[in-house]
Amino acid sequence: MGILDTVGWFLSPHLWRQDEPDGHSPIKYDPQFGFKEPREERKIPMTKEEMDSCNLEPTARDFCAHIQIQWRTCIKANMPFWYKCKGLKKELNHCYWEEKIHDMKEFEREKRLNARERRLAAGAS
């Protein structure tokens, strides 16, 4: 409990996080790399024109946009009895949960591939 703890706390992110991908940069590796079977490409179920016509804000334009629109339509149709739409709200939350899980898996995959690349570079030199 002193200066060493402070230094350890300061240095640990730099040592442990060297393989973590930057969240703002595009994916560096081929999405099919490391898989025997080809992976399905994720597609947003709505086109940009459909989202524009529904006046979706940019933060809602994702893989769950179609459920978001159904939920908002249900709320408008059933106002003030919006509790009738709780099934759609639950479905929307589940969709966001699945999207978050997918993002975490892709992050971990990129992190492991970065570590692999670093190990191979260290072994080659």
FENFEN-V627125 format. One record per residue. PSI is psi in radians with two decimals (* if undefined). OMEGA is omega in whole degrees, -180 to 180 (NA if undefined). D_LAST is the distance of its C-alpha to the last C-alpha in Angstrom with 1 decimal. Layout:
psi: [PSI;PSI]
omega: [OMEGA;OMEGA]
d_last: [D_LAST;D_LAST]
//
This chain:
psi: [1.41;-2.44;-0.58;-0.67;-0.69;-0.76;-0.73;-0.70;-0.64;-0.67;-0.43;-0.72;-0.57;-0.50;-0.72;-0.43;0.28;-0.38;-0.14;2.35;2.68;2.25;-0.23;-0.21;2.73;2.86;2.32;-0.50;2.75;2.27;-0.37;-0.14;2.20;0.03;2.39;-0.81;2.56;2.41;2.57;2.39;2.30;2.29;2.41;2.25;-0.07;2.65;2.91;-0.65;-0.71;-0.71;-0.63;-0.73;-0.43;0.01;0.75;2.35;2.77;-0.54;-0.34;0.02;1.44;-2.80;-0.19;0.26;-0.66;-0.64;-0.64;-0.75;-0.74;-0.74;-0.80;-0.68;-0.72;-0.73;-0.75;-0.66;-0.54;0.16;2.32;0.20;0.97;-0.25;-0.27;-0.23;0.26;-0.43;-0.73;-0.64;-0.70;-0.70;-0.69;-0.78;-0.67;-0.69;-0.78;-0.65;-0.81;-0.67;-0.70;-0.73;-0.76;-0.76;-0.70;-0.70;-0.71;-0.66;-0.82;-0.66;-0.82;-0.68;-0.77;-0.68;-0.62;-0.74;-0.69;-0.78;-0.70;-0.73;-0.74;-0.66;-0.65;-0.62;-0.52;-0.46;*]
omega: [-180;-176;-179;177;180;179;178;178;-178;-176;-173;178;-179;-179;-175;-173;-177;-179;-177;179;175;-177;-176;-179;179;-179;-173;-173;177;-179;-179;-176;177;-180;178;179;177;179;175;176;179;-180;175;-173;-180;176;179;180;178;179;176;-179;178;179;176;176;-175;-179;-179;-178;-177;-177;-180;-175;-178;178;177;-180;178;-179;180;178;179;180;179;-178;-174;-179;9;-178;-175;179;177;-178;-175;176;177;178;178;177;178;178;178;178;178;178;179;178;178;178;179;179;179;179;178;177;-180;178;179;179;179;179;175;179;178;179;179;178;179;178;179;179;-179;-177;NA]
d_last: [38.6;37.9;35.2;32.4;33.4;33.5;30.0;28.7;30.4;29.1;25.4;25.3;25.3;22.3;20.3;21.7;22.1;18.7;18.5;22.2;23.1;25.4;28.8;30.0;27.4;27.7;25.8;22.4;22.1;24.6;27.4;27.6;23.9;24.0;27.7;29.7;32.8;32.9;33.4;36.6;36.2;37.9;40.8;43.1;46.5;48.4;48.2;48.0;51.6;52.8;51.1;52.6;56.0;55.7;54.8;51.6;49.8;46.2;44.9;46.8;45.4;43.0;43.0;46.0;48.2;50.6;51.5;51.7;54.3;56.3;56.3;57.5;60.2;61.4;61.7;63.7;65.9;66.6;67.0;68.2;67.4;63.6;63.1;63.9;60.4;58.5;57.3;55.6;54.2;52.8;51.3;49.8;48.2;46.8;45.3;43.6;42.4;40.9;39.3;37.8;36.5;34.9;33.2;31.8;30.5;28.8;27.3;25.9;24.6;22.7;21.5;20.2;18.5;16.8;15.6;14.4;12.5;10.9;10.1;8.7;6.4;5.5;5.6;3.8;0.0]
//
